[in-house]
Amino acid sequence: MIISFVLQGFLAVLFLSLGIQKIMGHELQVDIFKNLKFPQWFRVVTGWVQLVGVAGLIIGFWLPWVVTIAGLWFAVTMLVAIIAHIRVKDPLGKTIPAFVLLIISITLGTL
């Protein structure tokens, strides 16, 4: 139970920050999406997808079954990120963060 709350909080804070950065057009996020060869509108959509997941994580503090959905939501998002990095032949170092977040999301989704 405590592990679930810690992972929920960690992912909520992280993806809240990343989602807002994507929506607001933070230079790093713009550059990442350019490197991944995605249009910039997809960056904004991805930011909103992340914020929806954050809402699920927050709701999950009161309705635990929602955490499973949010965890799997982020797992799918991170799987797409990994595939995108592989598609453009990014070095492993750029793909590892998405892989770690995939593992955390799957773990949270299955607790």
All heavy atoms as an XYZ file, in Angstrom:
875
protein
N       0.827     -1.196      0.000
C       0.000      0.000      0.000
C       0.874      1.263      0.000
O       0.639      2.157     -0.786
C      -0.930     -0.027      1.210
C      -1.879      1.135      1.252
S      -3.118      1.054     -0.021
C      -4.555      1.137      0.969
N       1.871      1.302      0.878
C       2.748      2.469      0.945
C       3.539      2.608     -0.352
O       3.700      3.711     -0.878
C       3.691      2.391      2.171
C       2.869      2.531      3.446
C       4.763      3.460      2.105
C       3.649      2.331      4.719
N       4.012      1.475     -0.886
C       4.763      1.513     -2.147
C       3.889      2.094     -3.257
O       4.341      2.907     -4.057
C       5.275      0.108     -2.525
C       6.335     -0.331     -1.530
C       5.822      0.085     -3.940
C       6.793     -1.753     -1.702
N       2.636      1.689     -3.291
C       1.709      2.200     -4.293
C       1.554      3.717     -4.179
O       1.607      4.437     -5.177
C       0.347      1.522     -4.155
O      -0.556      2.039     -5.096
N       1.390      4.215     -2.954
C       1.232      5.656     -2.748
C       2.487      6.418     -3.168
O       2.403      7.484     -3.786
C       0.896      5.971     -1.295
C      -0.544      5.723     -0.920
C      -0.925      5.751      0.407
C      -1.512      5.462     -1.876
C      -2.247      5.521      0.774
C      -2.822      5.232     -1.530
C      -3.201      5.262     -0.206
N       3.651      5.861     -2.846
C       4.914      6.513     -3.218
C       5.046      6.570     -4.737
O       5.387      7.616     -5.309
C       6.117      5.789     -2.575
C       7.433      6.296     -3.152
C       6.097      5.965     -1.061
N       4.771      5.446     -5.407
C       4.856      5.422     -6.871
C       3.824      6.346     -7.501
O       4.125      7.044     -8.480
C       4.688      3.994     -7.393
C       5.805      3.009     -7.057
C       5.479      1.615     -7.586
C       7.145      3.486     -7.591
N       2.613      6.362     -6.945
C       1.579      7.275     -7.447
C       2.035      8.718     -7.346
O       1.912      9.485     -8.306
C       0.301      7.152     -6.602
C      -0.720      6.189     -7.104
C      -1.883      6.133     -6.141
O      -1.873      5.317     -5.226
N      -2.870      6.966     -6.352
N       2.528      9.081     -6.182
C       2.978     10.457     -5.966
C       4.125     10.819     -6.885
O       4.145     11.902     -7.486
N       5.092      9.902     -7.013
C       6.239     10.150     -7.880
C       5.799     10.375     -9.327
O       6.184     11.363     -9.964
C       7.220      8.971     -7.796
C       8.317      9.035     -8.821
C       9.347      9.949     -8.692
C       8.318      8.184     -9.921
C      10.365     10.018     -9.643
C       9.316      8.244    -10.874
C      10.347      9.161    -10.733
N       4.982      9.451     -9.841
C       4.537      9.578    -11.231
C       3.654     10.810    -11.425
O       3.747     11.484    -12.455
C       3.795      8.319    -11.681
C       4.647      7.068    -11.906
C       3.774      5.907    -12.374
C       5.766      7.318    -12.894
N       2.813     11.114    -10.454
C       1.926     12.277    -10.570
C       2.742     13.562    -10.676
O       2.489     14.395    -11.561
C       0.960     12.338     -9.390
N       3.718     13.731     -9.804
C       4.537     14.953     -9.831
C       5.351     15.018    -11.123
O       5.407     16.055    -11.787
C       5.456     15.018     -8.587
C       6.486     16.131     -8.723
C       4.621     15.212     -7.326
N       5.972     13.907    -11.489
C       6.809     13.879    -12.687
C       5.996     14.180    -13.945
O       6.349     15.061    -14.736
C       7.493     12.519    -12.826
C       8.372     12.366    -14.059
C       9.610     13.250    -13.950
C       8.762     10.924    -14.259
N       4.887     13.446    -14.133
C       4.106     13.629    -15.353
C       3.323     14.935    -15.358
O       3.031     15.472    -16.432
C       3.188     12.430    -15.603
C       3.932     11.254    -16.188
C       4.059     10.071    -15.478
C       4.507     11.328    -17.442
C       4.735      8.987    -16.006
C       5.195     10.257    -17.989
C       5.314      9.079    -17.262
N       3.007     15.480    -14.187
C       2.399     16.815    -14.139
C       3.390     17.828    -14.705
O       3.042     18.645    -15.564
C       2.006     17.178    -12.706
C       1.441     18.593    -12.516
C       0.102     18.733    -13.254
C       1.261     18.896    -11.031
N       4.622     17.742    -14.249
C       5.655     18.650    -14.731
C       5.910     18.465    -16.227
O       5.934     19.436    -16.991
C       6.948     18.403    -13.948
O       8.005     19.157    -14.486
N       6.076     17.222    -16.655
C       6.352     16.958    -18.070
C       5.175     17.339    -18.964
O       5.368     17.882    -20.057
C       6.710     15.486    -18.269
C       8.051     15.044    -17.676
C       8.194     13.530    -17.778
C       9.204     15.755    -18.349
N       3.962     17.059    -18.502
C       2.781     17.409    -19.289
C       2.650     18.907    -19.479
O       2.386     19.392    -20.589
N       2.867     19.663    -18.400
C       2.790     21.125    -18.501
C       3.889     21.650    -19.419
O       3.647     22.537    -20.251
C       2.858     21.762    -17.097
C       1.567     21.473    -16.335
C       3.109     23.264    -17.190
C       1.591     21.860    -14.865
N       5.097     21.088    -19.291
C       6.191     21.514    -20.174
C       5.850     21.275    -21.635
O       6.133     22.120    -22.495
C       7.477     20.761    -19.823
C       8.126     21.193    -18.545
C       9.366     20.364    -18.238
O       9.974     19.762    -19.116
N       9.732     20.332    -16.965
N       5.256     20.139    -21.924
C       4.894     19.837    -23.315
C       3.832     20.803    -23.829
O       3.946     21.335    -24.928
C       4.395     18.397    -23.431
C       5.509     17.373    -23.378
C       4.961     15.958    -23.424
C       6.071     14.932    -23.417
N       6.743     14.808    -22.130
N       2.819     21.045    -23.035
C       1.734     21.940    -23.460
C       2.227     23.372    -23.635
O       1.849     24.057    -24.583
C       0.562     21.870    -22.458
C      -0.102     20.491    -22.529
C      -0.450     22.977    -22.719
C      -1.050     20.196    -21.389
N       3.096     23.810    -22.730
C       3.590     25.192    -22.758
C       4.698     25.400    -23.787
O       5.104     26.534    -24.033
C       4.085     25.602    -21.364
C       3.013     25.565    -20.286
S       1.626     26.658    -20.620
C       2.405     28.234    -20.475
N       5.184     24.329    -24.383
C       6.207     24.458    -25.418
C       7.603     24.719    -24.886
O       8.385     25.444    -25.503
N       7.917     24.108    -23.748
C       9.262     24.223    -23.181
C      10.282     23.797    -24.249
O      10.078     22.815    -24.956
C       9.360     23.338    -21.934
C      10.606     23.532    -21.149
N      11.782     22.906    -21.478
C      10.858     24.281    -20.046
C      12.720     23.258    -20.606
N      12.179     24.100    -19.729
N      11.364     24.558    -24.359
C      12.350     24.336    -25.424
C      12.855     22.892    -25.481
O      12.994     22.321    -26.570
C      13.532     25.292    -25.232
C      14.556     25.223    -26.334
C      15.695     26.215    -26.138
O      15.590     27.110    -25.281
O      16.700     26.065    -26.855
N      13.124     22.301    -24.334
C      13.605     20.914    -24.308
C      12.582     19.966    -24.921
O      12.934     19.085    -25.718
C      13.928     20.488    -22.876
C      14.356     19.027    -22.699
C      15.665     18.755    -23.439
C      14.490     18.689    -21.229
N      11.301     20.159    -24.588
C      10.255     19.290    -25.129
C      10.092     19.498    -26.633
O       9.901     18.539    -27.392
C       8.926     19.534    -24.397
C       8.970     19.179    -22.933
C       9.244     17.711    -22.688
O       8.898     16.851    -23.488
N       9.899     17.419    -21.579
N      10.178     20.737    -27.075
C      10.100     21.026    -28.512
C      11.230     20.306    -29.247
O      11.014     19.660    -30.274
C      10.137     22.551    -28.767
C      10.310     22.858    -30.256
C       8.876     23.223    -28.223
N      12.433     20.388    -28.687
C      13.592     19.735    -29.310
C      13.452     18.216    -29.331
O      13.814     17.564    -30.308
C      14.881     20.135    -28.592
C      15.257     21.596    -28.823
O      14.710     22.220    -29.756
O      16.091     22.105    -28.044
N      12.930     17.655    -28.245
C      12.734     16.201    -28.188
C      11.789     15.748    -29.291
O      12.055     14.774    -30.000
C      12.218     15.764    -26.799
C      13.337     15.891    -25.755
C      11.676     14.333    -26.838
C      12.867     15.712    -24.322
N      10.681     16.453    -29.456
C       9.707     16.049    -30.477
C      10.247     16.279    -31.884
O       9.919     15.523    -32.798
C       8.357     16.729    -30.227
C       7.520     15.977    -29.230
C       7.835     15.999    -27.876
C       6.445     15.211    -29.640
C       7.102     15.288    -26.952
C       5.702     14.492    -28.723
C       6.026     14.522    -27.377
N      11.086     17.296    -32.073
C      11.754     17.475    -33.367
C      12.665     16.288    -33.647
O      12.673     15.739    -34.746
C      12.564     18.768    -33.385
C      11.762     20.008    -33.610
C      12.671     21.229    -33.637
C      11.857     22.505    -33.676
N      12.705     23.696    -33.560
N      13.458     15.910    -32.639
C      14.375     14.783    -32.784
C      13.621     13.490    -33.088
O      14.085     12.673    -33.884
C      15.209     14.621    -31.506
C      16.119     13.417    -31.574
O      16.979     13.316    -32.447
N      15.919     12.477    -30.661
N      12.459     13.314    -32.460
C      11.665     12.103    -32.678
C      10.877     12.151    -33.992
O      10.194     11.192    -34.344
C      10.712     11.876    -31.503
C      11.379     11.569    -30.159
C      10.342     11.504    -29.050
C      12.178     10.277    -30.226
N      10.982     13.290    -34.674
C      10.308     13.486    -35.969
C       8.779     13.416    -35.842
O       8.084     12.863    -36.702
C      10.828     12.507    -37.011
C      12.300     12.705    -37.282
C      12.827     11.793    -38.349
C      14.217     12.231    -38.698
N      15.271     11.392    -38.459
N       8.285     13.995    -34.747
C       6.843     14.125    -34.537
C       6.454     15.578    -34.743
O       7.222     16.488    -34.405
C       6.451     13.720    -33.112
C       6.427     12.242    -32.858
C       7.074     11.709    -31.760
C       5.750     11.372    -33.696
C       7.054     10.354    -31.501
C       5.723     10.010    -33.457
C       6.377      9.504    -32.357
N       5.254     15.826    -35.258
C       4.807     17.212    -35.381
C       4.578     17.823    -33.986
O       4.308     17.111    -33.020
C       3.485     17.100    -36.158
C       3.037     15.695    -35.967
C       4.266     14.866    -35.745
N       4.692     19.137    -33.913
C       4.568     19.804    -32.618
C       3.160     19.702    -32.032
O       3.007     19.705    -30.811
C       5.012     21.265    -32.720
C       6.507     21.411    -32.955
C       7.347     20.774    -31.857
O       7.138     20.998    -30.677
N       8.320     19.957    -32.256
N       2.132     19.546    -32.845
C       0.795     19.370    -32.278
C       0.725     18.066    -31.477
O      -0.019     17.968    -30.501
C      -0.300     19.401    -33.359
C      -0.244     18.290    -34.373
C       0.318     18.348    -35.606
C      -0.762     16.955    -34.228
N       0.191     17.124    -36.242
C      -0.477     16.252    -35.412
C      -1.441     16.291    -33.212
C      -0.841     14.926    -35.612
C      -1.805     14.962    -33.411
C      -1.504     14.305    -34.600
N       1.536     17.075    -31.866
C       1.557     15.802    -31.142
C       2.177     15.966    -29.759
O       1.813     15.272    -28.816
C       2.312     14.745    -31.961
C       2.152     13.349    -31.428
C       0.934     12.706    -31.483
C       3.229     12.684    -30.862
C       0.780     11.417    -30.989
C       3.091     11.400    -30.365
C       1.850     10.768    -30.416
N       3.111     16.923    -29.625
C       3.689     17.248    -28.329
C       2.601     17.757    -27.383
O       2.525     17.332    -26.230
C       4.799     18.298    -28.493
C       5.292     18.895    -27.197
C       6.299     20.019    -27.429
N       5.938     20.994    -28.429
C       5.109     22.018    -28.210
N       4.537     22.205    -27.048
N       4.849     22.868    -29.185
N       1.746     18.630    -27.893
C       0.664     19.179    -27.071
C      -0.326     18.079    -26.697
O      -0.745     17.972    -25.535
C      -0.042     20.342    -27.812
C      -1.225     20.860    -27.013
C       0.946     21.470    -28.099
N      -0.690     17.248    -27.650
C      -1.600     16.128    -27.366
C      -0.985     15.209    -26.313
O      -1.663     14.787    -25.365
C      -1.933     15.338    -28.658
C      -2.652     14.041    -28.342
C      -2.759     16.197    -29.602
N       0.307     14.933    -26.451
C       0.990     14.083    -25.475
C       0.956     14.714    -24.089
O       0.751     14.019    -23.088
C       2.445     13.823    -25.914
O       2.441     13.232    -27.212
C       3.158     12.906    -24.945
N       1.126     16.018    -24.016
C       1.033     16.713    -22.732
C      -0.329     16.535    -22.090
O      -0.441     16.263    -20.882
N      -1.386     16.666    -22.876
C      -2.745     16.479    -22.344
C      -2.982     15.029    -21.942
O      -3.636     14.759    -20.928
C      -3.807     16.961    -23.339
C      -3.904     18.460    -23.356
C      -3.491     19.298    -24.351
C      -4.402     19.288    -22.310
N      -3.711     20.599    -23.983
C      -4.281     20.625    -22.741
C      -4.945     19.040    -21.044
C      -4.673     21.713    -21.952
C      -5.339     20.119    -20.262
C      -5.205     21.433    -20.710
N      -2.452     14.102    -22.711
C      -2.560     12.680    -22.346
C      -1.915     12.452    -20.983
O      -2.456     11.748    -20.123
C      -1.909     11.783    -23.436
C      -1.670     10.373    -22.934
C      -2.776     11.772    -24.688
N      -0.763     13.071    -20.772
C      -0.089     12.925    -19.484
C      -0.904     13.551    -18.350
O      -0.985     12.983    -17.256
C       1.315     13.514    -19.553
C       2.231     12.667    -20.426
C       3.612     13.234    -20.588
O       3.851     14.430    -20.403
N       4.556     12.374    -20.948
N      -1.512     14.689    -18.596
C      -2.314     15.323    -17.541
C      -3.559     14.511    -17.208
O      -3.976     14.453    -16.039
C      -2.687     16.752    -17.940
C      -1.518     17.743    -18.026
C      -2.034     19.149    -18.325
C      -0.675     17.738    -16.762
N      -4.146     13.851    -18.193
C      -5.273     12.947    -17.923
C      -4.806     11.802    -17.025
O      -5.491     11.428    -16.061
C      -5.891     12.417    -19.239
C      -6.846     11.258    -18.981
C      -6.598     13.543    -19.989
N      -3.633     11.264    -17.322
C      -3.075     10.206    -16.486
C      -2.813     10.686    -15.063
O      -3.057      9.958    -14.089
N      -2.324     11.909    -14.920
C      -2.084     12.488    -13.590
C      -3.400     12.593    -12.820
O      -3.461     12.263    -11.631
C      -1.401     13.874    -13.705
C      -1.410     14.606    -12.366
C       0.022     13.726    -14.222
N      -4.456     13.017    -13.507
C      -5.767     13.087    -12.848
C      -6.175     11.705    -12.347
O      -6.694     11.563    -11.227
C      -6.815     13.648    -13.817
N      -5.922     10.692    -13.152
C      -6.221      9.321    -12.735
C      -5.430      8.911    -11.509
O      -5.957      8.272    -10.596
N      -4.154      9.290    -11.472
C      -3.335      8.955    -10.306
C      -3.848      9.652     -9.045
O      -3.881      9.062     -7.970
C      -1.872      9.349    -10.552
C      -1.113      8.529    -11.581
C       0.266      9.132    -11.829
C      -0.991      7.075    -11.149
N      -4.249     10.898     -9.192
C      -4.760     11.646     -8.032
C      -6.088     11.063     -7.563
O      -6.286     10.836     -6.366
C      -4.868     13.149     -8.373
C      -3.459     13.729     -8.565
C      -5.626     13.895     -7.278
C      -3.428     15.116     -9.161
N      -6.988     10.790     -8.495
C      -8.271     10.167     -8.138
C      -8.015      8.819     -7.482
O      -8.733      8.415     -6.561
C      -9.167     10.027     -9.391
C      -9.610     11.409     -9.873
C     -10.372      9.137     -9.107
C     -10.235     11.416    -11.253
N      -6.972      8.137     -7.924
C      -6.630      6.824     -7.398
C      -6.292      6.799     -5.914
O      -6.341      5.739     -5.283
N      -5.966      7.941     -5.329
C      -5.729      7.980     -3.888
C      -7.018      7.671     -3.118
O      -6.975      7.176     -2.001
C      -5.164      9.334     -3.449
C      -3.701      9.507     -3.766
C      -3.287     10.437     -4.706
C      -2.737      8.733     -3.135
C      -1.942     10.611     -5.000
C      -1.383      8.892     -3.423
C      -0.985      9.829     -4.361
N      -8.169      7.973     -3.733
C      -9.465      7.705     -3.104
C     -10.175      6.498     -3.709
O     -10.953      5.841     -3.031
C     -10.365      8.945     -3.200
C      -9.835     10.062     -2.377
C     -10.060     10.273     -1.042
C      -8.972     11.108     -2.810
N      -9.381     11.387     -0.628
C      -8.694     11.923     -1.696
C      -8.384     11.445     -4.028
C      -7.886     13.045     -1.761
C      -7.572     12.564     -4.090
C      -7.331     13.342     -2.962
N      -9.935      6.250     -4.972
C     -10.540      5.106     -5.666
C      -9.410      4.245     -6.228
O      -8.960      4.454     -7.369
C     -11.449      5.581     -6.810
C     -12.635      6.463     -6.431
C     -13.315      6.987     -7.672
C     -13.607      5.699     -5.554
N      -8.922      3.298     -5.452
C      -7.725      2.538     -5.845
C      -7.800      1.851     -7.208
O      -6.778      1.694     -7.875
C      -7.581      1.515     -4.718
C      -8.259      2.135     -3.547
C      -9.398      2.937     -4.124
N      -8.971      1.465     -7.653
C      -9.063      0.792     -8.951
C      -8.664      1.712    -10.101
O      -8.227      1.252    -11.155
C     -10.465      0.216     -9.170
C     -11.559      1.238     -9.203
C     -12.285      1.703     -8.142
C     -12.052      1.935    -10.348
N     -13.185      2.655     -8.561
C     -13.077      2.807     -9.915
C     -11.734      1.906    -11.707
C     -13.776      3.652    -10.765
C     -12.436      2.744    -12.574
C     -13.443      3.596    -12.096
N      -8.773      3.019     -9.903
C      -8.391      3.972    -10.951
C      -6.873      3.979    -11.156
O      -6.393      4.245    -12.252
C      -8.930      5.389    -10.621
C      -8.518      6.401    -11.685
C     -10.450      5.370    -10.486
N      -6.120      3.651    -10.103
C      -4.660      3.593    -10.214
C      -4.239      2.551    -11.243
O      -3.293      2.761    -11.998
C      -4.017      3.295     -8.840
C      -2.520      3.095     -8.976
C      -4.322      4.415     -7.871
N      -4.938      1.438    -11.287
C      -4.616      0.398    -12.267
C      -4.744      0.948    -13.683
O      -3.855      0.760    -14.518
C      -5.544     -0.824    -12.080
O      -5.369     -1.323    -10.764
C      -5.238     -1.906    -13.096
N      -5.817      1.652    -13.931
C      -6.034      2.240    -15.263
C      -4.968      3.287    -15.562
O      -4.388      3.305    -16.656
C      -7.450      2.836    -15.365
C      -8.490      1.732    -15.242
C      -7.625      3.621    -16.670
C      -9.906      2.218    -15.039
N      -4.681      4.158    -14.588
C      -3.680      5.207    -14.799
C      -2.296      4.599    -15.023
O      -1.539      5.069    -15.887
C      -3.663      6.167    -13.608
N      -1.959      3.569    -14.265
C      -0.659      2.917    -14.438
C      -0.522      2.322    -15.822
O       0.519      2.477    -16.486
N      -1.565      1.664    -16.276
C      -1.533      1.074    -17.619
C      -1.556      2.162    -18.700
O      -0.936      2.008    -19.756
C      -2.677      0.077    -17.783
C      -2.575     -1.131    -16.843
C      -3.805     -2.026    -16.987
C      -1.299     -1.919    -17.074
N      -2.255      3.260    -18.429
C      -2.297      4.426    -19.334
C      -0.871      4.935    -19.572
O      -0.451      5.164    -20.703
C      -3.171      5.493    -18.681
C      -3.348      6.790    -19.390
C      -2.590      7.916    -19.235
C      -4.364      7.137    -20.328
N      -3.079      8.931    -20.012
C      -4.171      8.483    -20.693
C      -5.435      6.433    -20.879
C      -5.004      9.144    -21.589
C      -6.267      7.100    -21.775
C      -6.039      8.431    -22.122
N      -0.127      5.102    -18.468
C       1.248      5.577    -18.594
C       2.160      4.514    -19.186
O       3.117      4.840    -19.903
C       1.790      6.061    -17.243
C       1.293      7.431    -16.878
C       0.603      7.640    -15.701
C       1.518      8.514    -17.713
C       0.142      8.904    -15.362
C       1.058      9.779    -17.387
C       0.377      9.972    -16.207
N       1.883      3.246    -18.923
C       2.687      2.177    -19.505
C       2.591      2.212    -21.032
O       3.609      2.106    -21.728
C       2.249      0.818    -18.962
N       1.392      2.383    -21.548
C       1.205      2.470    -23.002
C       1.923      3.706    -23.548
O       2.607      3.642    -24.580
C      -0.296      2.483    -23.372
C      -0.496      2.828    -24.832
C      -0.937      1.145    -23.041
N       1.807      4.818    -22.838
C       2.469      6.056    -23.260
C       3.984      5.862    -23.328
O       4.637      6.278    -24.292
C       2.127      7.202    -22.282
O       0.712      7.343    -22.208
C       2.738      8.509    -22.724
N       4.534      5.208    -22.323
C       5.982      4.991    -22.297
C       6.419      3.965    -23.336
O       7.507      4.064    -23.898
C       6.443      4.578    -20.899
C       6.348      5.692    -19.880
S       7.353      7.144    -20.324
C       6.142      8.245    -21.057
N       5.574      2.990    -23.626
C       5.883      2.036    -24.687
C       5.973      2.759    -26.031
O       6.900      2.509    -26.823
C       4.832      0.924    -24.727
C       5.085     -0.204    -25.713
C       6.415     -0.893    -25.412
C       3.949     -1.215    -25.660
N       5.059      3.675    -26.279
C       5.105      4.476    -27.511
C       6.380      5.314    -27.533
O       7.033      5.435    -28.581
C       3.844      5.356    -27.647
C       3.986      6.355    -28.786
C       2.607      4.491    -27.842
N       6.751      5.883    -26.385
C       7.985      6.682    -26.322
C       9.210      5.829    -26.651
O      10.094      6.268    -27.400
C       8.121      7.305    -24.930
N       9.262      4.630    -26.110
C      10.392      3.730    -26.387
C      10.464      3.412    -27.876
O      11.532      3.472    -28.488
C      10.273      2.443    -25.549
C      10.503      2.760    -24.070
C      11.253      1.374    -26.037
C      10.093      1.636    -23.135
N       9.322      3.084    -28.456
C       9.280      2.776    -29.891
C       9.729      3.984    -30.710
O      10.471      3.848    -31.692
C       7.868      2.300    -30.298
C       7.585      0.935    -29.659
C       7.730      2.242    -31.812
C       6.130      0.504    -29.743
N       9.302      5.184    -30.294
C       9.696      6.402    -31.010
C      11.209      6.607    -30.954
O      11.833      6.966    -31.969
C       8.976      7.613    -30.419
N      11.809      6.369    -29.791
C      13.260      6.520    -29.665
C      14.004      5.482    -30.513
O      15.012      5.807    -31.147
C      13.692      6.403    -28.201
C      13.392      7.628    -27.395
N      14.110      8.799    -27.512
C      12.444      7.872    -26.457
C      13.626      9.696    -26.683
N      12.603      9.160    -26.024
N      13.504      4.272    -30.515
C      14.131      3.224    -31.324
C      13.997      3.553    -32.812
O      14.940      3.370    -33.589
C      13.511      1.846    -31.001
C      13.914      1.417    -29.574
C      13.936      0.800    -32.020
C      13.158      0.200    -29.059
N      12.836      4.069    -33.200
C      12.559      4.393    -34.605
C      13.564      5.390    -35.170
O      13.981      5.277    -36.327
C      11.133      4.950    -34.721
C      10.698      5.335    -36.110
C       9.256      5.842    -36.121
N       9.075      7.038    -35.338
C       9.083      8.289    -35.822
N       9.266      8.494    -37.101
N       8.906      9.316    -35.033
N      13.983      6.364    -34.347
C      14.937      7.367    -34.841
C      16.381      7.009    -34.468
O      17.287      7.813    -34.631
C      14.589      8.791    -34.346
C      13.252      9.241    -34.898
C      14.654      8.897    -32.841
N      16.551      5.791    -33.949
C      17.882      5.276    -33.602
C      18.590      6.145    -32.566
O      19.794      6.399    -32.662
C      18.724      5.105    -34.857
C      18.128      4.100    -35.815
C      18.985      3.936    -37.046
C      18.502      2.808    -37.887
N      17.611      3.030    -38.913
N      17.822      6.599    -31.569
C      18.419      7.341    -30.459
C      19.354      6.434    -29.683
O      19.132      5.222    -29.602
C      17.327      7.858    -29.503
C      16.902      9.282    -29.809
O      17.612      9.968    -30.564
O      15.864      9.707    -29.284
N      20.372      7.010    -29.058
C      21.246      6.188    -28.213
C      20.459      5.647    -27.013
O      19.447      6.219    -26.601
C      22.339      7.152    -27.763
C      21.901      8.509    -28.136
C      20.797      8.386    -29.134
N      20.947      4.558    -26.484
C      20.280      3.886    -25.369
C      20.015      4.838    -24.201
O      18.980      4.755    -23.552
C      21.124      2.687    -24.917
C      20.494      1.758    -23.892
C      19.212      1.137    -24.439
C      21.489      0.675    -23.509
N      20.930      5.749    -23.950
C      20.783      6.691    -22.842
C      19.539      7.555    -22.930
O      18.994      7.979    -21.909
N      19.064      7.822    -24.143
C      17.848      8.618    -24.312
C      16.581      7.765    -24.173
O      15.499      8.288    -23.978
C      17.846      9.320    -25.665
C      18.835     10.456    -25.754
C      18.647     11.209    -27.046
C      19.549     12.416    -27.103
N      19.313     13.204    -28.326
N      16.739      6.461    -24.300
C      15.590      5.555    -24.220
C      15.383      5.020    -22.805
O      14.255      4.710    -22.426
C      15.802      4.378    -25.202
O      16.097      4.904    -26.490
C      14.574      3.500    -25.297
N      16.434      4.937    -22.025
C      16.346      4.352    -20.674
C      15.321      5.044    -19.778
O      14.568      4.352    -19.089
C      17.744      4.285    -20.020
C      18.552      3.176    -20.694
C      17.652      4.046    -18.522
C      19.973      3.070    -20.224
N      15.227      6.389    -19.754
C      14.210      6.990    -18.874
C      12.791      6.509    -19.185
O      12.019      6.206    -18.261
C      14.357      8.489    -19.129
C      15.777      8.653    -19.577
C      16.084      7.413    -20.368
N      12.453      6.409    -20.456
C      11.120      5.909    -20.820
C      10.948      4.461    -20.392
O       9.874      4.058    -19.937
C      10.895      6.059    -22.325
N      12.015      3.668    -20.508
C      11.952      2.267    -20.092
C      11.742      2.154    -18.580
O      10.926      1.358    -18.115
C      13.227      1.519    -20.516
C      13.207      0.076    -20.137
C      12.422     -0.827    -20.834
C      13.958     -0.387    -19.064
C      12.395     -2.170    -20.474
C      13.942     -1.719    -18.694
C      13.141     -2.615    -19.400
N      12.467      2.956    -17.808
C      12.306      2.940    -16.346
C      10.887      3.352    -15.968
O      10.248      2.726    -15.109
C      13.360      3.852    -15.673
C      13.066      4.048    -14.198
C      14.758      3.279    -15.866
N      10.367      4.389    -16.615
C       8.997      4.827    -16.323
C       7.973      3.779    -16.763
O       6.922      3.643    -16.133
C       8.714      6.184    -16.975
C       9.486      7.351    -16.355
C       9.287      8.618    -17.178
C       9.075      7.559    -14.912
N       8.274      3.037    -17.830
C       7.407      1.930    -18.238
C       7.330      0.891    -17.131
O       6.235      0.449    -16.761
C       7.928      1.299    -19.530
C       7.271     -0.022    -19.954
C       5.837      0.211    -20.386
C       8.073     -0.676    -21.074
N       8.471      0.510    -16.586
C       8.515     -0.498    -15.519
C       7.769      0.000    -14.282
O       6.974     -0.739    -13.678
C       9.983     -0.857    -15.168
C      10.693     -1.465    -16.374
C      10.034     -1.798    -13.961
C      10.040     -2.687    -16.961
N       7.986      1.252    -13.901
C       7.285      1.806    -12.735
C       5.784      1.826    -12.980
O       4.983      1.468    -12.099
C       7.811      3.221    -12.396
C       9.262      3.131    -11.913
C       6.938      3.888    -11.336
C       9.948      4.482    -11.775
N       5.377      2.226    -14.171
C       3.942      2.302    -14.502
C       3.288      0.924    -14.482
O       2.189      0.764    -13.970
C       3.755      2.960    -15.894
O       4.254      4.273    -15.893
N       3.983     -0.064    -15.050
C       3.454     -1.425    -15.033
C       3.351     -1.926    -13.594
O       2.350     -2.522    -13.208
C       4.331     -2.373    -15.883
C       4.175     -2.053    -17.363
C       3.986     -3.827    -15.615
C       5.164     -2.764    -18.269
N       4.382     -1.644    -12.818
C       4.371     -2.057    -11.407
C       3.178     -1.439    -10.680
O       2.437     -2.134     -9.972
C       5.689     -1.644    -10.713
O       6.772     -2.273    -11.402
C       5.695     -2.061     -9.255
N       2.982     -0.156    -10.878
C       1.872      0.543    -10.227
C       0.536     -0.011    -10.727
O      -0.396     -0.219     -9.936
C       1.951      2.041    -10.491
C       0.892      2.897     -9.809
C       0.991      2.765     -8.296
C       1.048      4.349    -10.226
N       0.451     -0.287    -12.013
C      -0.795     -0.790    -12.590
C      -1.159     -2.194    -12.138
O      -2.307     -2.606    -12.263
N      -0.186     -2.920    -11.598
C      -0.441     -4.295    -11.203
C      -0.413     -4.520     -9.682
O      -0.569     -5.645     -9.229
C       0.560     -5.263    -11.863
O       1.890     -4.879    -11.501
C       0.421     -5.231    -13.371
N      -0.166     -3.451     -8.917
C      -0.144     -3.603     -7.450
C      -1.539     -3.810     -6.888
O      -2.505     -3.334     -7.351
C       0.493     -2.369     -6.787
C       2.009     -2.287     -6.891
C       2.497     -1.016     -6.215
C       2.687     -3.478     -6.235
